[in-house]
């Protein structure tokens, strides 16, 4: 049963039978997500037919919105979550909202290499290539917590928000190379595979001597800022590593979005963008709507004149520090194995 007044609360007044068919499988929290993401009227945005887009953190607020935005453009969307049953329910909702049946739920833990190897093998068998990877997975516990990873217990924000992004890219790299080769052979259209890492303007430079808050006071905000700074720096390092591979790697700030679990965890007082605006910026970057954004190693932010624009990033200026952080991630955490 749907929560009373949910449609009015989120400004949805249609009578889509497909959405109501999802209600029996989705609980109140999931139906709240569903009603948040009913799309606006179709526009002239660049379509993504034939593109395979993998989204991690796909059952969260921004993650699901990104899936809706990509599916509405005709992409084949893979929703990745640790909770397969929830991902399947929300994948059904995304199919209904977007009128696109090419939406799948995959189970994977972004912190565990064996889980990601299985996912990569499944993706290779089903699709043969991945054209777009959007890393949206996020965690921000109030107290310092440890989670199991491929290399043992690691502080949760560093594990999920940073190492997870790196691991997913590492394990999908062959599939991204396959997509880049396909697209590079095209006579027209977008010619690059793309990786988008959700970052933030709310960021700080990582303290490499204590990345996991073992020797300093932990707070959800401090750990989150460090993780988002690391996302930017690792994006630049990966962009340089893949500069000749026709794979673009960028970081994107989706804006401060209220109503998500992350906003609650960080005690955000006000938002700057809706979840749909955040997702539209990510989808525009994934599709290459604006030729001026057809670059790698950029920090993208929402724009008043369009979905997103390139912003200056102080972390980007220190290439040596970015490369050093990538080396630390791979050596200290053995994540290249």
N, C-alpha and C positions, 0 to 999 in steps of 0.2 A: 504494500500500500504506500502511496506517495505521501510525503509530509504535506500537511495542509498549507495551501497558499504558495507552494514552491514555484509554480509557474509565474505568478504575479511578482514574487520576490525577485526573480531573475529576468523579468521582462519578456517571458515566453508566452505567447497567446495562441499558437497554432494548435492543430489537432492531429499531429503526425502519429498515425497508428503504429508506425515502426517503433517510435520511442516508447509508447505505452506497452508494446510487446516486450520491451526490455525490463519493465518495472517488476515483473514477477521474479526475475533473476537478480536484480540489483537491490541492495539495501538502501536505506535513506541517505547515507553518506555518499554512496555511489550515484544515486539519482540526483543529488545536489550537483555533483560534477557534471552529469549529463545535461541538466537544465542550464548550467552555466555556459555550455558550449554550443548551443544552437547557433549556427553561423548566420552572418548577414547575407544580404542579397548577393548573387553572383556578380563578379566584376571581370575586368579584362586582365586579371593577373596571369602570369605565365603558368601554363599547366605542366604537370609532372607525369604524364602518362608514360609508362614504361620504365619509370625510375623506382628503385627499391630504396626505401627510407627506413632506417632502423632508429628507434627512439628509446633510450633508456630512461628509467624513472617515469615510465609512460602512464602509470596509474595515479600520479600526483596531479595537482591542479594545473601547473604550467605544462607538464608532460602530456597530459591528455589533450589540452588545448592545441599543442603542437601537432599531435596526431590528427586531430580534427582538421586543422588548417592544411596539412599535407594531403590527407585523404580527399579533402574537398577540391584539391587541385588535380586529382586523378592518380596520385602516387600509389604504389603498393607499399603499405605501411606495416612495419613489424613493431609491435608494442612489447617491450621487454620489461619484465618485472620478476621479483623473487616469488610473488604470489600468483601462481598460474591461474587459479580459479577466479580471482579478482580481475586479472588481465583479460581472461576470456569474456567475462561479463561486460567489461568496459569496451572491449573490442567490438562486441555486438552493438553497443550503443554508438560507437564511432561509425560503424557501417551504416547504421540507421540515420544518424545525423548527416553524414556526408553523402549518402546515397551511393557509396562506393563499397563494393563487396570485397575489395582486395585489401583486407585488413586482418592481420594475424596476431595471435598472442604467443609469445615465446617466454619460457622460464629461464632465468639465468641470475646468478649472483655476481655482480660486477666486481666483487673483491676476490673472486676465486677463479684461478686460471682453468682448472679442470671443467668448471661449469661453462666458462666462456668458450673453451675449445669445443665442447659439445654443441653449443649454440652456433658457432662458426661452421661446424660440419653440417648441421641441419640447414643453415642458410645457403651453403654451397650446393647442397643437393636440391633445394627447392628453387633457388634463384640464380646461382652461379656468379652473382656480383652484388655489391652494395654501392649504390650511387651517392647516398647521403647518410651520414651518421650524425645524430643529434644527441649529445650527452646531457641529459636532464636530471639524472639521479642526484638526490640531495638528502642530507640528514643533518640535524642540528639539535642534538640532545642537550637538555639543560645542564646535566652533570657529565663529567668526563666518563666515557664508557669505552670498552674495548670490544671489537668484533673480530670474528675469525676470518682470516684471509689466507692466501696461498703460502704466506710466510709466517703464520702464527697470529697472535693477537696484536691488533693495531688500534690506536685511538680512532673512534668511529668517524669523525668528520674528515680526518686525513685519509682514512681508508676509502670511504664512499665517495667523498666530494673531489678527491684528487687522484689517489691511486686507481680508483675505479675507472675514471675517465681515461687514464693512460692505458690500463689493461684492456679495455674494450677496443680502443683504437689499435693497440698492438695485435690483438687476436683477429680483428677484422681487416687487417692491412692487406692481405692477399686479395680479399674480395673487393676492397677499394681499388687496388691496382687493376683488377679485372675490369671494373667499371670505367676507370680512367682510360684504359686501352680502348674500350668500346667507344667512349665518347670522343676521344681524340681522333678516331677514324671517321667521325661524322663530318659531312661537308658543311653543315650549318648547325646553329643552336649552341647551347652550352657545352663546353668541351672539357670540363673539370669535374671530378668527383669532389665531394665537399664534406668536411668535418666541422661541426659547430659545437663548441663547448660553452655551456651556459656559465657565464662568469657574473661579475657585478662591478658597478662603480664603488660599491661598499667593500673595499679591499685593502689589504696591507701586504707588505713584502714578507715572505716567509722567513722565520728564524731557523736557519738550517741546523743550528746546534741543538735545537729543541723543537722539532716539528710536531711532536705528539703531546706537548704540555706535560712532560714528566717532571720538569724542574721549575715550573712557573704556574701561577694560578690559572685555572681553566675557566673560561666563560664561553657560552654558546656563541656570543657575538665575536669575541676575539678569535676563536677557532674558525668561525665562518669567514671572517675577513681574511685570515691567512690562507684558507683554502681557495677563496676566490682570487686572491692575488696569485697563488700558485697556478690556478687554471689559466690565467692570462699568460704567465711566463712559460708554462709548458706548451701552450698553443703556439707561441712564437718559436720555441725551440723545435717543435715538430714541423712547423711551416718551413723552417730553414732546412731541416733534414729531408723533407719531401719536395723541395722547390723544383726539382727536375722530374718529378713523378706525375705531374698533372693532377695532384691531389691538393686542394686548398684547405688549409686549417685556420679557422678564425675563432675568436672568442666573442660572445655576444652578451650584452647586458639587457635583460628583458624588461627592465624597469622595476620599480617597487610595486609589487602586486599584492593587494590585500585579499583576505579570505582564504589563503592557502595555509597549510600546516606550517610551512616555513615562516610565513609572516607572523603567525602566532608564536612560534618558537623564538623568534628574534624580537618579539614585542614591538613590531612596526606600528607607528602611530597614524600614519597616513600613507596612501599609495600615490603613485605617479601615473600608473597605467592600469588598464583592465587586463585580465588574463587573456582576452581575445587579442588585444593590441600587442601583448608580448608574443603571443603565438604567431601573429601575422608578421611581425618583424623577423622571427626565426624562419618562417616559411618563405618570406621574400628573399632572405639571404640564401636559403637552400636552393631556391629556384633560379637565382640570378636575375631577379626582376630588373634591377638597375645595373647596366653595364659597368658603371663606375665602381661597383662593389665586387667586380669580378677579379678579386685579388686574394692573396694569401698572407697571413700574418697580421691581420687587422683586428682592432677592437671596435665592434659595432654596437651602436646604441639606438634606441627608438628616436625617430625624427618627427618634428611637426609637419614637415613638408613631404614625408613619405614614410614607409615602414621603418627604415633604419638608415643610419649614416655612419661614417668613419669618425671615431673620436681619438683624441690624443691619449696616450697611455704612458705614464712615467716608467712602468716596469719594462716596456718594450725597448727603451733606449739602451738598456744594459744587456747587450746580447750575450756577453760572457756569463753573467749571472743566470740568465735563462738556460743556457747550455749546461752550466754547472748544476742547476736544479734537476734537469733531466738526467744527468749522470748520477746524481744522488739517488733519485727515484729508482733508477735501473740497478744500481750497484747495491745500495743499502737494503733495498726491498726485493732484490733479485727478480724484478718484474719483467725482465727480458726472457726469462726461462719459460 
